[in-house]
Amino acid sequence: MVDKGADQKGATRAAIAQLRRSRWLLAAALVAVLGVYCFGGLSIFVPLLAVALLVAAAMLPTAAERQSAGGTAAIEVGGLQRLSGEYPLIIFDRTATIVHANAAAFAAFGGLAPGMSLSLKFRAPEMQALLDGIVSGTMASDVVDYTEKLPVERTYRVSASSVGHGTDLYVLVFKDQSEARRIDRMRADFIANASHELRTPLASIAGFIETLRGPARNDAAARDQFLQIMQNQTGRMARLIDDLLSLSRLEMKPYLRPGTEVDLRQTIDSVIDSLAPLANENGIAIERDFIDGPISVPGDRDELFQVFENLLENACKYGQSGGRVTVSIAHAEDGHDPGIDVTIRDYGPGIAEEHIPRITERFYRVDVENSRTQKGTGLGLSIVKHILTRHNARLSIKSEVGKGAAFTVHLPAQ
């Protein structure tokens, strides 16, 4: 709690300072009162009462001082509003009633109005404790974390403090921590998923090594089978590490500078030629449907090659039941957004609608077992998304269960 003795000492010092500032006025008034008493023959109580009234009047702040104090409080409030910037800010009084809320606070919480009770608006226990502590004077300032559930979940770091001295005004400032929390969760999920993906093949390899050194020491057939499985598992780990390194490099690179051109037709032809063996192995026929004329787009050739290689490889692996894959290049259909659309369409089982919004997340798989059977790492579409973001491009996905899936890359024009 605030020390009451300290408050009393401060009040006494302020009173003495006020008397010192008025000492010459008091001296002149005292001389005048004594003169009237001596020459007017008045009772002794009259000058004593007059002196008491003069001292009391001297203790009152002048109009200039009152204006200065009010101006100081107004300056501090105005300064808080300017310093808050885009942060929601609410100013309230000793009864926890709203005095002012800035535009950011209205946008974040809505339904705010001067005269509204903060205790009724923010019912979370941590906010109640914060308000009680500030208005009761048990704390000069404090910070809590507060989560607003509706209309969407947002997490704020809320700081509360008094405005100036003796104004009986207090301020809440809300700093949005939602994005930082989301990134922290993504980082934790990424580390957990990467550890799981690496731990599984490592455990398999360790088990086979133990078997080869024990029961299967002299079993040539088992040895060849186990060594083949171990080779497959090490290949899986190598692919996973390569994809992780690719993601890391992409996140470290700045956005591409304009001016570099890529021959899109030649790049996609190279991708199709490189994946021809995989397509033949899966019984897939790759069909081309390209517009006429030269097709150039700004970007990095190697990265765009990686984008279309990932998409076409997925189409050959997961859409093999359709027997064919179509690769088309066309001008963007949206006349307000000129550019080039590259669509890779398969005619396989398709993707259920609930999976489409999350399919580009790291390690997200529609069918875990099928993905691992096809030697997928769960990072390919995440890499595609990162590369397209760097190229100011985007990926759209359309699919219907039983009718295949179409992945379209929308590339900006020159």
Beta strands, then each sheet from edge to edge (+ up, - down):
strand 1: 89-93
strand 2: 98-101
strand 3: 141-148
strand 4: 154-162
strand 5: 169-176
strand 6: 261-263
strand 7: 285-290
strand 8: 296-298
strand 9: 324-331
strand 10: 339-346
strand 11: 394-399
strand 12: 405-412
sheet 1: 2+ 1- 5+ 4- 3+
sheet 2: 6+ 8-
sheet 3: 7+ 9+ 10- 12+ 11-
end
